[in-house]
């Protein structure tokens, strides 16, 4: 099942398909943003955050450079350049036995990149309202 969840996630990243994202997330999924200090709980808010992230980060330059996959969790390291800033981050993903993501944590470095993501994500989320 683990490969299937990650393969499905890669398809969502590639297609930016919000409907596929909805199906991949558990109803009670928890999202941990690199810029919001409280966990965001629920499919709707997680879908909003991940959809915005896919729009902001979904450039032709975005790529996963390393994956460590376990039975019910994975760490996916990514790289992308935005506005001349090299951004490096990881997605830490956990899922249940039904193949739905239950926890999604994003960590980003360096500080310049976090500030840039904060600015771009705030604008994207405001536009989605």
N, CA, C and O atoms as CSV, one atom per row, in Angstrom:
chain,resi,resn,atom,element,x,y,z
A,1,UNK,N,N,0.818,-1.202,0.000
A,1,UNK,CA,C,0.000,0.000,0.000
A,1,UNK,C,C,0.863,1.267,0.000
A,1,UNK,O,O,0.468,2.271,-0.593
A,2,UNK,N,N,2.035,1.241,0.654
A,2,UNK,CA,C,2.831,2.458,0.786
A,2,UNK,C,C,3.221,3.039,-0.563
A,2,UNK,O,O,3.122,4.250,-0.760
A,3,UNK,N,N,3.655,2.218,-1.477
A,3,UNK,CA,C,4.028,2.740,-2.792
A,3,UNK,C,C,2.823,3.351,-3.479
A,3,UNK,O,O,2.950,4.363,-4.167
A,4,UNK,N,N,1.661,2.754,-3.305
A,4,UNK,CA,C,0.452,3.263,-3.943
A,4,UNK,C,C,0.123,4.670,-3.449
A,4,UNK,O,O,-0.220,5.536,-4.254
A,5,UNK,N,N,0.219,4.912,-2.148
A,5,UNK,CA,C,-0.063,6.240,-1.599
A,5,UNK,C,C,0.910,7.262,-2.168
A,5,UNK,O,O,0.492,8.333,-2.606
A,6,UNK,N,N,2.187,6.952,-2.169
A,6,UNK,CA,C,3.185,7.893,-2.675
A,6,UNK,C,C,3.043,8.070,-4.185
A,6,UNK,O,O,3.195,9.183,-4.689
A,7,UNK,N,N,2.757,7.001,-4.908
A,7,UNK,CA,C,2.513,7.142,-6.345
A,7,UNK,C,C,1.312,8.049,-6.604
A,7,UNK,O,O,1.343,8.885,-7.507
A,8,UNK,N,N,0.266,7.883,-5.815
A,8,UNK,CA,C,-0.914,8.740,-5.958
A,8,UNK,C,C,-0.574,10.189,-5.621
A,8,UNK,O,O,-1.048,11.109,-6.287
A,9,UNK,N,N,0.244,10.397,-4.590
A,9,UNK,CA,C,0.669,11.752,-4.251
A,9,UNK,C,C,1.450,12.373,-5.414
A,9,UNK,O,O,1.226,13.534,-5.758
A,10,UNK,N,N,2.360,11.613,-6.018
A,10,UNK,CA,C,3.128,12.131,-7.155
A,10,UNK,C,C,2.199,12.497,-8.316
A,10,UNK,O,O,2.441,13.481,-9.015
A,11,UNK,N,N,1.152,11.721,-8.523
A,11,UNK,CA,C,0.173,12.049,-9.571
A,11,UNK,C,C,-0.558,13.351,-9.258
A,11,UNK,O,O,-0.801,14.160,-10.154
A,12,UNK,N,N,-0.907,13.552,-7.993
A,12,UNK,CA,C,-1.560,14.802,-7.585
A,12,UNK,C,C,-0.618,15.981,-7.831
A,12,UNK,O,O,-1.039,17.012,-8.356
A,13,UNK,N,N,0.650,15.833,-7.453
A,13,UNK,CA,C,1.636,16.896,-7.661
A,13,UNK,C,C,1.755,17.205,-9.153
A,13,UNK,O,O,1.803,18.369,-9.550
A,14,UNK,N,N,1.802,16.177,-9.959
A,14,UNK,CA,C,1.959,16.351,-11.403
A,14,UNK,C,C,0.724,17.007,-12.032
A,14,UNK,O,O,0.853,17.905,-12.865
A,15,UNK,N,N,-0.457,16.561,-11.637
A,15,UNK,CA,C,-1.697,17.031,-12.260
A,15,UNK,C,C,-2.312,18.249,-11.576
A,15,UNK,O,O,-3.077,18.993,-12.189
A,16,UNK,N,N,-1.971,18.447,-10.293
A,16,UNK,CA,C,-2.583,19.495,-9.462
A,16,UNK,C,C,-4.104,19.343,-9.431
A,16,UNK,O,O,-4.834,20.333,-9.430
A,17,UNK,N,N,-4.566,18.110,-9.406
A,17,UNK,CA,C,-5.980,17.772,-9.434
A,17,UNK,C,C,-6.561,17.776,-8.014
A,17,UNK,O,O,-6.283,16.873,-7.224
A,18,UNK,N,N,-7.371,18.797,-7.694
A,18,UNK,CA,C,-7.937,18.932,-6.347
A,18,UNK,C,C,-8.868,17.769,-6.011
A,18,UNK,O,O,-8.942,17.360,-4.852
A,19,UNK,N,N,-9.580,17.227,-7.002
A,19,UNK,CA,C,-10.477,16.093,-6.742
A,19,UNK,C,C,-9.677,14.863,-6.322
A,19,UNK,O,O,-10.078,14.145,-5.406
A,20,UNK,N,N,-8.565,14.620,-6.978
A,20,UNK,CA,C,-7.709,13.490,-6.604
A,20,UNK,C,C,-7.104,13.730,-5.227
A,20,UNK,O,O,-6.929,12.791,-4.451
A,21,UNK,N,N,-6.789,14.969,-4.925
A,21,UNK,CA,C,-6.256,15.318,-3.610
A,21,UNK,C,C,-7.295,15.026,-2.533
A,21,UNK,O,O,-6.961,14.463,-1.490
A,22,UNK,N,N,-8.535,15.396,-2.770
A,22,UNK,CA,C,-9.621,15.130,-1.817
A,22,UNK,C,C,-9.715,13.642,-1.502
A,22,UNK,O,O,-9.840,13.262,-0.338
A,23,UNK,N,N,-9.657,12.808,-2.518
A,23,UNK,CA,C,-9.782,11.360,-2.321
A,23,UNK,C,C,-8.595,10.777,-1.574
A,23,UNK,O,O,-8.725,9.760,-0.892
A,24,UNK,N,N,-7.447,11.411,-1.697
A,24,UNK,CA,C,-6.228,10.905,-1.068
A,24,UNK,C,C,-6.140,11.250,0.421
A,24,UNK,O,O,-5.418,10.593,1.171
A,25,UNK,N,N,-6.866,12.270,0.844
A,25,UNK,CA,C,-6.793,12.740,2.232
A,25,UNK,C,C,-7.884,12.118,3.094
A,25,UNK,O,O,-9.042,12.040,2.685
A,26,UNK,N,N,-7.505,11.675,4.290
A,26,UNK,CA,C,-8.494,11.198,5.262
A,26,UNK,C,C,-9.321,12.393,5.742
A,26,UNK,O,O,-8.849,13.530,5.724
A,27,UNK,N,N,-10.532,12.131,6.163
A,27,UNK,CA,C,-11.417,13.198,6.659
A,27,UNK,C,C,-10.775,13.970,7.810
A,27,UNK,O,O,-10.922,15.189,7.895
A,28,UNK,N,N,-10.065,13.269,8.694
A,28,UNK,CA,C,-9.469,13.901,9.873
A,28,UNK,C,C,-7.971,14.176,9.716
A,28,UNK,O,O,-7.250,14.236,10.712
A,29,UNK,N,N,-7.502,14.341,8.490
A,29,UNK,CA,C,-6.088,14.613,8.221
A,29,UNK,C,C,-5.639,15.863,8.981
A,29,UNK,O,O,-6.420,16.789,9.200
A,30,UNK,N,N,-4.370,15.866,9.374
A,30,UNK,CA,C,-3.771,17.021,10.046
A,30,UNK,C,C,-2.632,17.532,9.168
A,30,UNK,O,O,-1.783,16.761,8.720
A,31,UNK,N,N,-2.628,18.842,8.930
A,31,UNK,CA,C,-1.599,19.477,8.115
A,31,UNK,C,C,-0.753,20.387,8.998
A,31,UNK,O,O,-1.278,21.192,9.767
A,32,UNK,N,N,0.572,20.244,8.873
A,32,UNK,CA,C,1.530,21.060,9.621
A,32,UNK,C,C,2.261,21.951,8.625
A,32,UNK,O,O,3.082,21.478,7.840
A,33,UNK,N,N,1.960,23.224,8.666
A,33,UNK,CA,C,2.556,24.199,7.760
A,33,UNK,C,C,3.909,24.659,8.284
A,33,UNK,O,O,4.126,24.696,9.495
A,34,UNK,N,N,4.819,25.009,7.383
A,34,UNK,CA,C,6.111,25.544,7.848
A,34,UNK,C,C,5.988,26.966,8.388
A,34,UNK,O,O,6.927,27.468,9.005
A,35,UNK,N,N,4.842,27.631,8.169
A,35,UNK,CA,C,4.708,29.025,8.606
A,35,UNK,C,C,3.554,29.264,9.581
A,35,UNK,O,O,3.444,30.355,10.140
A,36,UNK,N,N,2.701,28.275,9.793
A,36,UNK,CA,C,1.595,28.405,10.750
A,36,UNK,C,C,1.918,27.509,11.934
A,36,UNK,O,O,2.168,26.317,11.756
A,37,UNK,N,N,1.917,28.064,13.140
A,37,UNK,CA,C,2.400,27.295,14.291
A,37,UNK,C,C,1.412,26.266,14.816
A,37,UNK,O,O,1.818,25.369,15.555
A,38,UNK,N,N,0.135,26.355,14.469
A,38,UNK,CA,C,-0.836,25.360,14.952
A,38,UNK,C,C,-1.173,24.374,13.837
A,38,UNK,O,O,-1.283,24.763,12.675
A,39,UNK,N,N,-1.334,23.119,14.183
A,39,UNK,CA,C,-1.741,22.136,13.171
A,39,UNK,C,C,-3.121,22.486,12.619
A,39,UNK,O,O,-4.004,22.925,13.355
A,40,UNK,N,N,-3.289,22.289,11.337
A,40,UNK,CA,C,-4.566,22.531,10.662
A,40,UNK,C,C,-5.263,21.190,10.519
A,40,UNK,O,O,-4.703,20.258,9.941
A,41,UNK,N,N,-6.486,21.081,11.042
A,41,UNK,CA,C,-7.156,19.784,11.100
A,41,UNK,C,C,-8.349,19.727,10.162
A,41,UNK,O,O,-9.193,20.623,10.138
A,42,UNK,N,N,-8.397,18.638,9.382
A,42,UNK,CA,C,-9.530,18.386,8.514
A,42,UNK,C,C,-9.179,18.405,7.040
A,42,UNK,O,O,-8.213,19.041,6.616
A,43,UNK,N,N,-9.986,17.695,6.273
A,43,UNK,CA,C,-9.760,17.560,4.836
A,43,UNK,C,C,-9.883,18.898,4.099
A,43,UNK,O,O,-9.079,19.188,3.213
A,44,UNK,N,N,-10.875,19.709,4.454
A,44,UNK,CA,C,-11.102,20.961,3.720
A,44,UNK,C,C,-9.920,21.917,3.845
A,44,UNK,O,O,-9.431,22.428,2.838
A,45,UNK,N,N,-9.455,22.165,5.067
A,45,UNK,CA,C,-8.348,23.103,5.259
A,45,UNK,C,C,-7.045,22.539,4.690
A,45,UNK,O,O,-6.239,23.283,4.132
A,46,UNK,N,N,-6.839,21.241,4.829
A,46,UNK,CA,C,-5.630,20.621,4.277
A,46,UNK,C,C,-5.650,20.697,2.754
A,46,UNK,O,O,-4.621,20.962,2.133
A,47,UNK,N,N,-6.804,20.467,2.153
A,47,UNK,CA,C,-6.933,20.591,0.695
A,47,UNK,C,C,-6.610,22.013,0.251
A,47,UNK,O,O,-5.921,22.213,-0.749
A,48,UNK,N,N,-7.106,22.998,0.993
A,48,UNK,CA,C,-6.824,24.397,0.644
A,48,UNK,C,C,-5.332,24.693,0.707
A,48,UNK,O,O,-4.774,25.285,-0.217
A,49,UNK,N,N,-4.683,24.281,1.798
A,49,UNK,CA,C,-3.243,24.523,1.935
A,49,UNK,C,C,-2.439,23.797,0.856
A,49,UNK,O,O,-1.555,24.386,0.234
A,50,UNK,N,N,-2.748,22.523,0.637
A,50,UNK,CA,C,-1.976,21.766,-0.352
A,50,UNK,C,C,-2.247,22.254,-1.771
A,50,UNK,O,O,-1.334,22.268,-2.597
A,51,UNK,N,N,-3.477,22.651,-2.071
A,51,UNK,CA,C,-3.780,23.202,-3.399
A,51,UNK,C,C,-3.001,24.491,-3.633
A,51,UNK,O,O,-2.446,24.702,-4.711
A,52,UNK,N,N,-2.965,25.348,-2.619
A,52,UNK,CA,C,-2.195,26.589,-2.738
A,52,UNK,C,C,-0.708,26.289,-2.906
A,52,UNK,O,O,-0.029,26.921,-3.715
A,53,UNK,N,N,-0.207,25.324,-2.140
A,53,UNK,CA,C,1.209,24.957,-2.253
A,53,UNK,C,C,1.524,24.404,-3.639
A,53,UNK,O,O,2.577,24.698,-4.206
A,54,UNK,N,N,0.609,23.604,-4.179
A,54,UNK,CA,C,0.833,23.058,-5.522
A,54,UNK,C,C,0.888,24.176,-6.559
A,54,UNK,O,O,1.643,24.093,-7.527
A,55,UNK,N,N,0.092,25.216,-6.357
A,55,UNK,CA,C,0.121,26.356,-7.283
A,55,UNK,C,C,1.396,27.165,-7.138
A,55,UNK,O,O,2.005,27.552,-8.135
A,56,UNK,N,N,1.805,27.423,-5.898
A,56,UNK,CA,C,2.988,28.242,-5.638
A,56,UNK,C,C,4.268,27.501,-6.030
A,56,UNK,O,O,5.144,28.066,-6.685
A,57,UNK,N,N,4.368,26.245,-5.630
A,57,UNK,CA,C,5.602,25.483,-5.852
A,57,UNK,C,C,5.621,24.710,-7.172
A,57,UNK,O,O,6.673,24.235,-7.600
A,58,UNK,N,N,4.472,24.587,-7.809
A,58,UNK,CA,C,4.346,23.734,-8.989
A,58,UNK,C,C,4.923,24.323,-10.256
A,58,UNK,O,O,4.231,24.453,-11.266
A,59,UNK,N,N,6.183,24.676,-10.198
A,59,UNK,CA,C,6.874,25.187,-11.382
A,59,UNK,C,C,7.576,24.021,-12.079
A,59,UNK,O,O,7.734,22.952,-11.488
A,60,UNK,N,N,7.992,24.217,-13.313
A,60,UNK,CA,C,8.750,23.151,-13.989
A,60,UNK,C,C,10.044,22.781,-13.260
A,60,UNK,O,O,10.593,21.702,-13.479
A,61,UNK,N,N,10.531,23.675,-12.394
A,61,UNK,CA,C,11.769,23.445,-11.652
A,61,UNK,C,C,11.564,22.541,-10.431
A,61,UNK,O,O,12.532,21.984,-9.915
A,62,UNK,N,N,10.308,22.384,-9.957
A,62,UNK,CA,C,10.053,21.573,-8.767
A,62,UNK,C,C,10.408,20.117,-9.025
A,62,UNK,O,O,10.063,19.549,-10.061
A,63,UNK,N,N,11.114,19.518,-8.048
A,63,UNK,CA,C,11.451,18.094,-8.188
A,63,UNK,C,C,11.705,17.489,-6.817
A,63,UNK,O,O,12.237,18.133,-5.913
A,64,UNK,N,N,11.309,16.231,-6.696
A,64,UNK,CA,C,11.681,15.456,-5.516
A,64,UNK,C,C,13.053,14.865,-5.790
A,64,UNK,O,O,13.291,14.307,-6.861
A,65,UNK,N,N,13.959,14.986,-4.817
A,65,UNK,CA,C,15.334,14.529,-5.009
A,65,UNK,C,C,15.690,13.314,-4.158
A,65,UNK,O,O,16.717,12.673,-4.381
A,66,UNK,N,N,14.820,12.993,-3.161
A,66,UNK,CA,C,15.084,11.825,-2.317
A,66,UNK,C,C,13.774,11.395,-1.678
A,66,UNK,O,O,12.929,12.223,-1.337
A,67,UNK,N,N,13.620,10.088,-1.521
A,67,UNK,CA,C,12.439,9.540,-0.852
A,67,UNK,C,C,12.863,8.417,0.082
A,67,UNK,O,O,13.672,7.561,-0.276
A,68,UNK,N,N,12.302,8.438,1.284
A,68,UNK,CA,C,12.467,7.344,2.235
A,68,UNK,C,C,11.046,6.913,2.581
A,68,UNK,O,O,10.285,7.675,3.177
A,69,UNK,N,N,10.692,5.682,2.201
A,69,UNK,CA,C,9.312,5.226,2.335
A,69,UNK,C,C,9.242,4.017,3.259
A,69,UNK,O,O,9.972,3.041,3.085
A,70,UNK,N,N,8.356,4.097,4.240
A,70,UNK,CA,C,8.102,2.998,5.170
A,70,UNK,C,C,6.734,2.400,4.912
A,70,UNK,O,O,6.113,2.668,3.884
A,71,UNK,N,N,6.266,1.587,5.851
A,71,UNK,CA,C,4.979,0.904,5.699
A,71,UNK,C,C,3.806,1.879,5.692
A,71,UNK,O,O,2.872,1.704,4.909
A,72,UNK,N,N,3.834,2.899,6.545
A,72,UNK,CA,C,2.734,3.856,6.621
A,72,UNK,C,C,3.208,5.307,6.706
A,72,UNK,O,O,2.466,6.185,7.145
A,73,UNK,N,N,4.445,5.550,6.283
A,73,UNK,CA,C,4.931,6.920,6.272
A,73,UNK,C,C,6.082,7.075,5.294
A,73,UNK,O,O,6.707,6.101,4.874
A,74,UNK,N,N,6.342,8.327,4.944
A,74,UNK,CA,C,7.417,8.621,3.994
A,74,UNK,C,C,7.942,10.028,4.233
A,74,UNK,O,O,7.236,10.894,4.749
A,75,UNK,N,N,9.183,10.235,3.851
A,75,UNK,CA,C,9.792,11.555,3.835
A,75,UNK,C,C,10.257,11.787,2.400
A,75,UNK,O,O,11.039,11.009,1.855
A,76,UNK,N,N,9.764,12.863,1.802
A,76,UNK,CA,C,10.102,13.201,0.422
A,76,UNK,C,C,10.812,14.552,0.418
A,76,UNK,O,O,10.216,15.573,0.761
A,77,UNK,N,N,12.077,14.553,0.032
A,77,UNK,CA,C,12.835,15.800,-0.030
A,77,UNK,C,C,12.648,16.432,-1.402
A,77,UNK,O,O,12.714,15.754,-2.428
A,78,UNK,N,N,12.411,17.754,-1.404
A,78,UNK,CA,C,12.204,18.446,-2.673
A,78,UNK,C,C,13.094,19.675,-2.794
A,78,UNK,O,O,13.606,20.197,-1.804
A,79,UNK,N,N,13.263,20.119,-4.030
A,79,UNK,CA,C,14.025,21.319,-4.370
A,79,UNK,C,C,13.210,22.093,-5.409
A,79,UNK,O,O,12.525,21.512,-6.251
A,80,UNK,N,N,13.305,23.402,-5.322
A,80,UNK,CA,C,12.689,24.271,-6.324
A,80,UNK,C,C,13.323,25.655,-6.186
A,80,UNK,O,O,13.740,26.045,-5.095
A,81,UNK,N,N,13.393,26.383,-7.274
A,81,UNK,CA,C,13.859,27.764,-7.228
A,81,UNK,C,C,12.669,28.675,-7.461
A,81,UNK,O,O,11.937,28.524,-8.439
A,82,UNK,N,N,12.485,29.627,-6.549
A,82,UNK,CA,C,11.414,30.619,-6.665
A,82,UNK,C,C,12.007,32.007,-6.509
A,82,UNK,O,O,12.695,32.288,-5.527
A,83,UNK,N,N,11.744,32.868,-7.466
A,83,UNK,CA,C,12.225,34.250,-7.405
A,83,UNK,C,C,13.715,34.322,-7.107
A,83,UNK,O,O,14.160,35.200,-6.367
A,84,UNK,N,N,14.481,33.411,-7.675
A,84,UNK,CA,C,15.922,33.413,-7.507
A,84,UNK,C,C,16.415,32.813,-6.197
A,84,UNK,O,O,17.614,32.843,-5.922
A,85,UNK,N,N,15.520,32.275,-5.393
A,85,UNK,CA,C,15.893,31.667,-4.115
A,85,UNK,C,C,15.790,30.149,-4.234
A,85,UNK,O,O,14.749,29.618,-4.620
A,86,UNK,N,N,16.880,29.456,-3.900
A,86,UNK,CA,C,16.874,27.989,-3.876
A,86,UNK,C,C,16.160,27.529,-2.611
A,86,UNK,O,O,16.609,27.807,-1.498
A,87,UNK,N,N,15.070,26.839,-2.785
A,87,UNK,CA,C,14.271,26.341,-1.674
A,87,UNK,C,C,14.492,24.843,-1.556
A,87,UNK,O,O,14.459,24.122,-2.554
A,88,UNK,N,N,14.716,24.380,-0.342
A,88,UNK,CA,C,14.893,22.959,-0.058
A,88,UNK,C,C,13.911,22.605,1.046
A,88,UNK,O,O,13.799,23.330,2.034
A,89,UNK,N,N,13.205,21.505,0.887
A,89,UNK,CA,C,12.236,21.138,1.913
A,89,UNK,C,C,11.951,19.652,1.922
A,89,UNK,O,O,12.449,18.886,1.096
A,90,UNK,N,N,11.130,19.273,2.890
A,90,UNK,CA,C,10.681,17.883,2.980
A,90,UNK,C,C,9.188,17.858,3.252
A,90,UNK,O,O,8.648,18.708,3.961
A,91,UNK,N,N,8.541,16.872,2.675
A,91,UNK,CA,C,7.165,16.512,2.995
A,91,UNK,C,C,7.255,15.241,3.830
A,91,UNK,O,O,7.841,14.248,3.399
A,92,UNK,N,N,6.676,15.277,5.015
A,92,UNK,CA,C,6.623,14.097,5.880
A,92,UNK,C,C,5.167,13.650,5.893
A,92,UNK,O,O,4.296,14.359,6.397
A,93,UNK,N,N,4.913,12.487,5.343
A,93,UNK,CA,C,3.550,12.027,5.091
A,93,UNK,C,C,3.297,10.711,5.812
A,93,UNK,O,O,4.106,9.786,5.747
A,94,UNK,N,N,2.160,10.643,6.501
A,94,UNK,CA,C,1.709,9.392,7.129
A,94,UNK,C,C,0.325,9.064,6.592
A,94,UNK,O,O,-0.445,9.961,6.250
A,95,UNK,N,N,0.010,7.768,6.519
A,95,UNK,CA,C,-1.295,7.358,6.009
A,95,UNK,C,C,-1.815,6.157,6.776
A,95,UNK,O,O,-1.078,5.465,7.478
A,96,UNK,N,N,-3.116,5.936,6.615
A,96,UNK,CA,C,-3.780,4.834,7.317
A,96,UNK,C,C,-3.828,3.584,6.431
A,96,UNK,O,O,-3.343,3.597,5.299
A,97,UNK,N,N,-4.406,2.527,6.949
A,97,UNK,CA,C,-4.477,1.263,6.209
A,97,UNK,C,C,-5.419,1.328,5.015
A,97,UNK,O,O,-5.401,0.442,4.161
A,98,UNK,N,N,-6.243,2.372,4.951
A,98,UNK,CA,C,-7.139,2.555,3.805
A,98,UNK,C,C,-6.448,3.329,2.675
A,98,UNK,O,O,-7.055,3.590,1.636
A,99,UNK,N,N,-5.182,3.692,2.882
A,99,UNK,CA,C,-4.433,4.399,1.842
A,99,UNK,C,C,-4.760,5.877,1.757
A,99,UNK,O,O,-4.601,6.489,0.702
A,100,UNK,N,N,-5.221,6.462,2.868
A,100,UNK,CA,C,-5.501,7.890,2.901
A,100,UNK,C,C,-4.503,8.582,3.823
A,100,UNK,O,O,-4.164,8.072,4.890
A,101,UNK,N,N,-4.046,9.738,3.397
A,101,UNK,CA,C,-3.080,10.504,4.174
A,101,UNK,C,C,-3.748,11.019,5.445
A,101,UNK,O,O,-4.818,11.625,5.390
A,102,UNK,N,N,-3.109,10.773,6.591
A,102,UNK,CA,C,-3.635,11.195,7.888
A,102,UNK,C,C,-2.835,12.344,8.497
A,102,UNK,O,O,-3.342,13.057,9.363
A,103,UNK,N,N,-1.606,12.528,8.060
A,103,UNK,CA,C,-0.752,13.579,8.595
A,103,UNK,C,C,0.205,14.030,7.499
A,103,UNK,O,O,0.832,13.203,6.837
A,104,UNK,N,N,0.315,15.338,7.310
A,104,UNK,CA,C,1.172,15.893,6.267
A,104,UNK,C,C,1.917,17.085,6.867
A,104,UNK,O,O,1.306,18.089,7.233
A,105,UNK,N,N,3.228,16.965,6.964
A,105,UNK,CA,C,4.061,18.025,7.536
A,105,UNK,C,C,5.043,18.503,6.480
A,105,UNK,O,O,5.681,17.701,5.799
A,106,UNK,N,N,5.157,19.827,6.351
A,106,UNK,CA,C,6.096,20.425,5.405
A,106,UNK,C,C,7.126,21.218,6.198
A,106,UNK,O,O,6.782,22.023,7.063
A,107,UNK,N,N,8.389,20.977,5.886
A,107,UNK,CA,C,9.481,21.732,6.493
A,107,UNK,C,C,10.313,22.312,5.350
A,107,UNK,O,O,10.589,21.631,4.362
A,108,UNK,N,N,10.712,23.590,5.498
A,108,UNK,CA,C,11.414,24.309,4.422
A,108,UNK,C,C,12.611,25.055,5.002
A,108,UNK,O,O,12.586,25.525,6.140
A,109,UNK,N,N,13.644,25.150,4.196
A,109,UNK,CA,C,14.821,25.945,4.525
A,109,UNK,C,C,15.286,26.645,3.262
A,109,UNK,O,O,14.878,26.193,2.192
A,110,UNK,N,N,16.059,27.653,3.266
A,110,UNK,CA,C,16.508,28.465,4.390
A,110,UNK,C,C,15.434,29.497,4.780
A,110,UNK,O,O,14.334,29.492,4.227
A,111,UNK,N,N,15.761,30.373,5.730
A,111,UNK,CA,C,14.812,31.354,6.235
A,111,UNK,C,C,14.265,32.240,5.110
A,111,UNK,O,O,13.075,32.555,5.101
A,112,UNK,N,N,15.113,32.641,4.169
A,112,UNK,CA,C,14.645,33.452,3.039
A,112,UNK,C,C,13.529,32.734,2.283
A,112,UNK,O,O,12.569,33.360,1.834
A,113,UNK,N,N,13.666,31.430,2.150
A,113,UNK,CA,C,12.660,30.645,1.437
A,113,UNK,C,C,11.356,30.576,2.228
A,113,UNK,O,O,10.272,30.658,1.650
A,114,UNK,N,N,11.457,30.429,3.534
A,114,UNK,CA,C,10.249,30.389,4.368
A,114,UNK,C,C,9.503,31.717,4.262
A,114,UNK,O,O,8.280,31.737,4.121
A,115,UNK,N,N,10.231,32.812,4.328
A,115,UNK,CA,C,9.591,34.127,4.211
A,115,UNK,C,C,8.911,34.293,2.863
A,115,UNK,O,O,7.802,34.823,2.791
A,116,UNK,N,N,9.554,33.848,1.801
A,116,UNK,CA,C,8.982,33.925,0.462
A,116,UNK,C,C,7.727,33.054,0.361
A,116,UNK,O,O,6.713,33.490,-0.184
A,117,UNK,N,N,7.792,31.837,0.877
A,117,UNK,CA,C,6.629,30.933,0.850
A,117,UNK,C,C,5.483,31.532,1.660
A,117,UNK,O,O,4.330,31.477,1.233
A,118,UNK,N,N,5.786,32.097,2.809
A,118,UNK,CA,C,4.754,32.726,3.632
A,118,UNK,C,C,4.018,33.802,2.830
A,118,UNK,O,O,2.788,33.850,2.833
A,119,UNK,N,N,4.760,34.648,2.157
A,119,UNK,CA,C,4.184,35.729,1.352
A,119,UNK,C,C,3.323,35.179,0.215
A,119,UNK,O,O,2.188,35.616,0.023
A,120,UNK,N,N,3.863,34.226,-0.532
A,120,UNK,CA,C,3.148,33.681,-1.690
A,120,UNK,C,C,1.938,32.833,-1.279
A,120,UNK,O,O,0.893,32.889,-1.927
A,121,UNK,N,N,2.077,32.061,-0.221
A,121,UNK,CA,C,0.958,31.226,0.232
A,121,UNK,C,C,-0.171,32.100,0.784
A,121,UNK,O,O,-1.343,31.811,0.541
A,122,UNK,N,N,0.160,33.155,1.517
A,122,UNK,CA,C,-0.865,34.059,2.041
A,122,UNK,C,C,-1.659,34.671,0.897
A,122,UNK,O,O,-2.886,34.749,0.968
A,123,UNK,N,N,-0.980,35.101,-0.149
A,123,UNK,CA,C,-1.659,35.675,-1.300
A,123,UNK,C,C,-2.529,34.635,-1.999
A,123,UNK,O,O,-3.658,34.934,-2.390
A,124,UNK,N,N,-2.019,33.425,-2.159
A,124,UNK,CA,C,-2.772,32.362,-2.836
A,124,UNK,C,C,-4.005,31.972,-2.027
A,124,UNK,O,O,-5.088,31.820,-2.593
A,125,UNK,N,N,-3.860,31.809,-0.720
A,125,UNK,CA,C,-4.997,31.435,0.124
A,125,UNK,C,C,-6.045,32.543,0.154
A,125,UNK,O,O,-7.242,32.258,0.173
A,126,UNK,N,N,-5.610,33.803,0.158
A,126,UNK,CA,C,-6.560,34.916,0.124
A,126,UNK,C,C,-7.333,34.934,-1.188
A,126,UNK,O,O,-8.526,35.237,-1.202
A,127,UNK,N,N,-6.667,34.614,-2.278
A,127,UNK,CA,C,-7.322,34.577,-3.595
A,127,UNK,C,C,-8.324,33.433,-3.711
A,127,UNK,O,O,-9.263,33.507,-4.504
A,128,UNK,N,N,-8.127,32.367,-2.918
A,128,UNK,CA,C,-9.013,31.204,-2.986
A,128,UNK,C,C,-10.322,31.424,-2.242
A,128,UNK,O,O,-11.276,30.672,-2.439
A,129,UNK,N,N,-10.381,32.446,-1.387
A,129,UNK,CA,C,-11.586,32.689,-0.578
A,129,UNK,C,C,-12.694,33.292,-1.385
A,129,UNK,O,O,-13.773,33.557,-0.854
